[in-house]
């Protein structure tokens, strides 16, 4: 019983270091989540880069998209930055 009371007091006492430890653990988890998200983004970019090297149609589509060009009969639709396919709104 005495040990349980000491543990509760340690959890509540800001000077014990336990709240700081819990905060650091939360920060570590957020950083790990961000690392995983960035790894997925890098993987996507690497696949896109490989497609641009290997697939002439993908290269043409990327160039036309970047320059806002269209073939005869096509219509160019411009969307706000960060929306549409390939770009999630942040």
PyMOL commands that set and color helices and strands:
alter all, ss='L'
color gray80, all
select helices_A, chain A and resi 2-12+14-16+18-54+56-67
alter helices_A, ss='H'
color red, helices_A
deselect
rebuild
show_as cartoon
